Amino acid sequence: MRARTAASVAVVTLVAGLAGAQAPPRWVERTKADVRGGKGSFHEIVDTVVKGEQVQIVRVEDKWLFVRTPRAKQGYVFEAALSNQPVTGGGSDFLKLAPGDASTSATAASAGAKGIYAEQYARQKGFDYGVVRWVEDNQPPGNVMEAFVKEGGLQ
């Protein structure tokens, strides 16, 4: 009887282990998602994945997914950044090259959304919004920016 119980436990453990190892892949749904060393945006960034890249789920912890990236790095990504279905990627890896924290957190997204009302706010406060429009209209194309960053232009 003990042998059967031990065998049953071994089989269940093996099946559970295989199921975890064969978790379906996920695709990055956001423009950029940071893969972090721990569960939380305050942990160090170990890799960055961009829209359309596929990651392998190693394990799930609460709403955080411990993933393996295409570059064999491992860390945590919040589940909302990933899709169960393939996602078409963007044509540029510029955000991966950009220094600093172009965060994908809900807080950062909320702060960015406030820009929708920036022109109206500027007018109410008497600020000249024309310079913002000029900067937006005169930005160099993405390929020029990528070349600039790759050549060390921001160091």
N, C-alpha and C positions, 0 to 999 in steps of 0.2 A: 504494500500500500504506500509506504514511504517512497519507494522508487518511482511509483506512478505519479505521486504528487510532485516530487522533484523534477521528473521529466516534463510534467505539465507546466510547471513554473519556468523551466528552461525554454520550452517552446514559446510560451507567451512572451517571455523576455526577448527572445530572438525575433519574433514577429514584430513586436513593438519597436525594436531597434531598427529593423529593416524598413518599417513604415516611416520612421523618422528620417532615415537616410535617403529615402526616396520621395521626400516632400516635393511637390511640384514647384517648378521655378516661378518666379515673379518678375515683372518688368517695371522699371522705373517710370512712373507716371508724371512726375514733376520735371521741370526744366533741369533741376539739380537737386540731389539729395546727399547729405553728408552721412558717411558711415562712421559711427563713433565707437570709441573704446568702452563705453558703458551706456546704460539706459538713461538718457537725458542729454539735453543740448549743451550742458556744461562740460561734458566729457570731450577729450581730444578727438580730432578728426583723423581717422586712420586711412580713409580713402574717400573719394567722391565719385558718385555714379550719376550719369546724366540720362535724360529722357530716352527711353527705348532700350537701355542696357538691361541685360538679364542677370538676375542674381539667384543664387541657390539658397533656399531656406535651410538652415542647420537646425534651428529650434525656435520655438515661440515662447516668449515670456511676457505675459500680460499683453499689451498692445505693441510691444517691441519685438522685432524679428531679428534674430542673430543670423546674419547672412554671410555667404562667401561671394566676393565680387569677381568679375571677369579677370582681375589681376591677382587672384588668389589671396586677397586680403580678407580678414574677417572682422566683423563688428556689428553694431546695432543700427537698425533703421526703423523709424516709426512706421507702423503698418499703412498709414494713410498715404505714404509716399509711393506705394507700390500697387500694381494692378495684377489681377489673376490672369488677364488676357494680354497677349502681345501688344505693345505700344510702338508706334512709329516714332523713331528718334528724330531729333533735330539734325540739321546739317552741320552743326558746329560744336566743338568741345570748348568754346571760349570760356564758359563759366568755370570749367575745371581748371583752367589756366589762371584765372583771375585771383589775385591775392586777397586775403581778408575773408571775412565771414559773410558771404552772400547767403544768409541762412534761409532755410525752407520751412522754418517753424511757423505755426499758426500766428504767433505774435508778430513775426516779421511780415507775414502776408497781410495781416490786419493793418500794420503800419504802412505798408506799401499801398494798400487800397485807399488810404486817406489822400493820396496824390490825385485821385479822381477829382477832388474838390479844390485842388490847390489854386487853380486860376481864379475861381470864384472867391476864395479866401483872400488871395492877394489883392484883388480889386476892392473887396470890402475894407481892407486895411490900408489901401492907398499905395500898394507896392507895384512896381513895374514888372509885369510878368513877361514882357517882350523878350528879355534876355533868355528866359527858359525856352521859349519857342525857337529863338535863334540857335541855341545849343542843340535842341532836338533836331532841327532842320539841317544842321551842319555837322553832324556826327560822321566820322569816317565809316566806310562799309566794314562789316564784320571780318572779312578776310584781311583787311589792312590792320585791324585791331589785333587779330590772332598773330599775324606776323610780328607786330610790334612787341607783344608780350613774349613770344617765343624767342625773340632776339634780346630779351632782357631789358626792354624799354622801361619797365616800371621799377627797376632796382635802384 
